[in-house]
Amino acid sequence: MRILITWGSTRGGTEGIARTLEEGLVQEGHAVQLLPLKQALRAHDFDAAIVGGALYANRWHHHARRFVNRRERDLQKVPVWFFSSGPLDDSGDREEIPPTAQVKVLMERVGAQGHVTFGGRLTPDARGFPASAMAKKHSGDWRNPARIRQWASELSRALPTARPRPAIVPKGHSLADLFGHAVLAGPCARP
């Protein structure tokens, strides 16, 4: 089974999670394509996909949203899982954190199998606003490699029998419904 793993991140923490997932799945005997989102936009011939995004103010990284929007039809044809990274504490290890409303809408649109939220990472020397201000009090690394590998193992067991789930496409009965769906999911530009 060929698995595409891709991510959207500004500071590299989510990429680290994606790489740990790749290592775990390869150890379990799966063929994995680990591609940054710009390259993943052109990827073909995958049997399953794992898409990750860093959370910034409860919004998934714009590259992750763009990838799902542009590859929506392709993702509806394969089993898909999402992950988020972002809490700057150990809450992701203590409890299951549900996807944000925006991520949930994207999951519905592609029929995603599931989602998990991992702790994030913020270096003390982070630049830009608001990261530099947050780094003064909240810098650290809350990614838990053991938990990430555990999820990779769970995915490995699920992959052989996983089938695409039905997508929930917005009905668009009203302009307000369409607008609300678009706002939550982000731009819907297609190539």
C-alpha positions in Angstrom: 0.0 0.0 0.0 1.4 3.4 -1.0 0.8 6.1 1.6 1.2 9.8 1.0 2.1 11.8 4.1 2.1 15.6 3.7 2.0 18.6 6.1 1.6 22.3 6.4 3.8 24.1 8.8 5.7 27.3 9.2 8.2 26.4 11.9 9.0 22.7 11.2 7.3 21.1 14.2 4.6 19.5 12.1 7.1 18.2 9.6 8.8 16.4 12.5 5.6 14.7 13.4 5.2 13.7 9.7 8.7 12.3 9.7 8.1 10.2 12.8 4.9 8.9 11.3 6.8 7.9 8.2 9.4 6.1 10.2 6.7 4.2 12.1 4.8 3.2 9.0 8.0 2.1 7.1 9.0 0.0 10.1 5.5 -1.7 9.8 6.3 -2.5 6.1 4.4 0.2 4.3 5.6 2.2 1.3 5.5 5.9 2.2 5.9 9.1 0.1 6.7 11.9 2.5 6.2 15.1 0.6 5.9 18.8 1.5 2.5 20.1 0.4 3.8 21.9 -2.7 5.2 18.7 -4.1 2.2 16.7 -2.8 -0.1 18.8 -5.0 1.4 16.9 -7.9 1.6 13.4 -6.3 -0.3 10.6 -7.9 -0.7 6.8 -7.4 -1.2 6.8 -3.6 -3.6 4.4 -1.9 -4.1 6.3 1.3 -3.2 9.8 2.6 -2.2 11.4 5.9 -2.5 15.2 6.0 -1.1 17.2 8.9 -1.4 20.9 9.7 0.0 23.2 12.3 -2.7 25.1 14.3 -2.3 28.8 14.5 -5.1 30.6 16.5 -7.3 27.5 15.9 -6.8 27.6 12.1 -5.1 24.9 10.2 -2.0 26.0 8.3 -3.1 27.6 5.0 -1.0 25.1 2.9 -2.8 22.2 4.5 -6.2 23.7 3.7 -5.1 24.5 0.2 -3.9 20.9 -0.4 -7.2 19.5 0.8 -9.2 21.9 -1.2 -7.3 21.3 -4.4 -7.0 17.6 -4.1 -10.5 17.1 -2.6 -11.7 14.7 -5.4 -8.6 12.6 -5.2 -8.7 12.4 -1.4 -12.4 11.2 -1.6 -11.2 8.1 -3.4 -8.7 6.8 -0.8 -8.7 6.4 3.0 -7.5 9.7 4.6 -6.5 10.6 8.1 -5.7 14.1 9.4 -3.5 15.3 12.3 -3.0 18.6 13.9 -0.1 20.0 15.9 -0.2 23.0 18.1 -1.0 22.9 21.8 1.9 24.3 23.6 1.5 22.1 26.6 1.0 18.4 27.3 -2.8 18.4 26.9 -2.6 16.4 23.7 -1.1 13.5 25.7 -3.6 13.8 28.6 -6.8 13.9 26.6 -8.2 13.5 23.1 -8.5 16.9 21.5 -11.1 17.1 18.8 -10.4 18.7 15.5 -11.2 22.4 15.3 -14.4 23.4 13.4 -12.3 24.2 10.3 -10.5 20.9 10.3 -13.8 19.0 10.9 -15.4 20.6 7.8 -12.4 19.6 5.7 -12.6 16.0 7.2 -16.3 15.8 6.2 -15.5 17.0 2.7 -13.1 14.2 2.0 -14.6 11.5 4.3 -11.6 11.3 6.6 -11.2 8.2 8.7 -10.0 10.1 11.8 -8.0 12.8 13.3 -5.5 13.2 16.2 -4.0 16.3 17.8 -0.4 16.2 18.9 1.5 18.7 21.0 3.3 21.4 19.2 6.8 23.0 19.3 7.8 26.6 19.6 11.5 27.5 19.8 12.6 30.3 22.2 14.0 32.3 19.2 10.8 32.2 17.2 10.4 35.3 15.0 7.3 37.1 13.8 4.2 38.2 15.5 2.6 36.6 17.6 5.2 33.7 17.7 8.0 35.8 19.3 5.6 37.1 22.0 4.3 33.6 22.7 7.8 32.1 22.8 8.7 34.3 25.8 6.3 32.3 28.0 5.4 29.2 26.0 8.5 28.0 24.2 9.2 24.3 24.3 8.6 21.0 22.5 5.4 19.0 23.4 5.6 16.6 20.5 5.6 13.0 22.0 7.4 10.6 19.7 6.1 7.6 21.5 2.5 8.7 21.0 3.2 9.5 17.4 4.6 6.1 16.8 1.7 4.5 18.6 -0.7 6.3 16.2 1.4 5.1 13.2 1.0 1.6 14.6 -2.8 2.0 14.8 -2.9 3.3 11.3 -0.8 0.4 10.1 -3.3 -2.0 11.5 -6.3 -0.1 10.0 -4.8 0.5 6.5 -5.2 -3.0 5.0 -9.0 -3.0 5.4 -9.6 0.8 5.2 -11.9 2.0 2.4 -12.8 5.6 1.5 -15.7 6.9 3.6 -18.5 8.9 2.1 -17.8 12.6 1.8 -20.3 15.1 3.2 -20.5 17.9 0.6 -22.2 21.1 1.7 -25.8 21.2 0.3 -25.7 24.9 -0.2 -29.3 25.4 0.5 -28.7 29.0 1.4 -26.0 31.5 0.7 -25.3 31.6 4.4 -24.6 27.9 4.5 -22.2 28.1 1.6 -20.5 31.1 3.0 -20.1 29.5 6.5 -18.7 26.3 4.9 -16.2 28.4 2.9 -15.1 30.5 5.8 -14.5 27.4 8.0 -12.6 25.5 5.3 -10.7 28.3 3.7 -10.3 29.2 0.1 -11.6 26.6 -2.3 -9.4 27.4 -5.2 -8.8 24.4 -7.6 -5.9 24.1 -10.0 
